[in-house]
Amino acid sequence: MPCPDYLCGLDAAIDVVGGKWKALILWALSVEPRRFGELRRELDGVTERVLTQQLRELERDGVVHREVHSQVPPKVVYSLTESGIALDRAMSDLGRWGEENMSRLAAARAHS
């Protein structure tokens, strides 16, 4: 069923994973659930503010689950939802394409 917010399904999917960090967050969480600090260390270059914002948006979109364990200090663990796992699977072909074309893309951009 068409949705007035999106032109097509690809438009909706790109809206969820758009930007530099969201796809990398999904990739990191596909390996195993992670705490905020673990994600921050793994995603070299992401700021705390941006990571927080991106995680909130992914949680809002239903692809990331945030679980707060009541202890001192509080422990928060992020994991993929079923929808997030399905999205990660769908993105694996895109990642494979990137791996296969990474060198060619870098060379082409270096010459332009």
C-alpha positions as CSV (number, residue, x, y, z in Angstrom):
1,M,0.0,0.0,0.0
2,P,1.5,3.4,-1.0
3,C,2.5,5.8,1.8
4,P,2.3,9.5,1.2
5,D,5.6,10.0,3.1
6,Y,7.7,7.9,0.7
7,L,8.0,7.4,-3.0
8,C,8.8,3.7,-2.7
9,G,10.2,1.1,-0.3
10,L,13.8,2.0,-1.1
11,D,13.0,5.6,-0.1
12,A,11.7,4.4,3.3
13,A,14.7,2.1,3.9
14,I,17.2,4.8,3.0
15,D,15.4,7.2,5.3
16,V,16.0,4.8,8.2
17,V,19.7,4.1,7.4
18,G,20.7,7.4,5.8
19,G,23.8,9.2,6.9
20,K,27.3,8.0,7.7
21,W,26.7,6.4,11.1
22,K,23.4,4.5,11.1
23,A,24.4,1.7,8.7
24,L,27.6,1.3,10.7
25,I,25.7,1.2,14.0
26,L,23.5,-1.6,12.5
27,W,26.6,-3.4,11.3
28,A,28.2,-3.2,14.8
29,L,25.0,-4.4,16.5
30,S,24.6,-7.3,14.1
31,V,27.7,-8.9,15.6
32,E,26.4,-8.6,19.2
33,P,24.5,-6.3,21.5
34,R,26.7,-3.4,22.7
35,R,26.8,-0.8,25.4
36,F,27.1,2.9,24.3
37,G,30.8,3.1,25.1
38,E,31.5,0.0,23.1
39,L,29.8,1.4,20.1
40,R,31.6,4.7,20.5
41,R,35.0,2.9,20.6
42,E,34.2,0.7,17.6
43,L,32.9,3.6,15.4
44,D,36.0,5.6,15.4
45,G,35.2,9.3,14.7
46,V,31.6,9.4,15.9
47,T,30.9,12.0,18.5
48,E,28.9,11.2,21.6
49,R,26.2,13.6,20.6
50,V,25.8,12.2,17.1
51,L,25.8,8.6,18.3
52,T,23.1,9.4,20.9
53,Q,21.0,11.1,18.2
54,Q,21.4,8.2,15.7
55,L,20.6,5.6,18.3
56,R,17.5,7.4,19.3
57,E,16.4,7.7,15.7
58,L,17.0,4.0,15.1
59,E,15.1,3.1,18.3
60,R,12.2,5.4,17.2
61,D,12.2,3.6,13.8
62,G,11.9,0.2,15.5
63,V,15.2,-1.3,14.4
64,V,17.2,-0.9,17.6
65,H,16.1,-1.9,21.1
66,R,17.5,0.0,24.1
67,E,17.5,-2.0,27.4
68,V,18.2,-0.3,30.7
69,H,19.4,-2.6,33.5
70,S,18.6,-1.1,36.9
71,Q,21.9,-1.1,38.6
72,V,24.4,1.6,39.8
73,P,25.8,2.9,37.6
74,P,23.0,2.3,35.1
75,K,23.8,-0.2,32.3
76,V,22.2,0.4,28.9
77,V,22.5,-2.3,26.2
78,Y,21.6,-1.7,22.5
79,S,20.6,-4.6,20.2
80,L,18.8,-5.1,16.9
81,T,15.0,-5.8,16.9
82,E,13.6,-8.4,14.5
83,S,13.0,-5.5,12.1
84,G,16.7,-4.4,12.5
85,I,17.9,-7.9,11.8
86,A,15.9,-8.0,8.6
87,L,17.2,-4.6,7.6
88,D,20.8,-5.7,8.3
89,R,20.2,-8.8,6.1
90,A,18.8,-6.6,3.3
91,M,21.9,-4.4,3.6
92,S,24.3,-7.2,3.3
93,D,24.1,-7.3,-0.5
94,L,24.8,-3.6,-0.6
95,G,27.8,-4.1,1.7
96,R,29.0,-6.9,-0.6
97,W,28.7,-4.6,-3.6
98,G,30.7,-2.0,-1.7
99,E,33.5,-4.5,-0.9
100,E,33.7,-5.6,-4.6
101,N,33.8,-2.0,-5.9
102,M,35.7,-0.2,-3.1
103,S,39.0,0.0,-5.0
104,R,37.5,1.0,-8.3
105,L,35.4,3.7,-6.6
106,A,38.5,5.1,-4.7
107,A,40.5,5.2,-7.9
108,A,37.8,6.8,-9.9
109,R,37.3,9.5,-7.3
110,A,41.1,10.1,-7.0
111,H,41.1,10.9,-10.8
112,S,38.2,13.4,-10.7
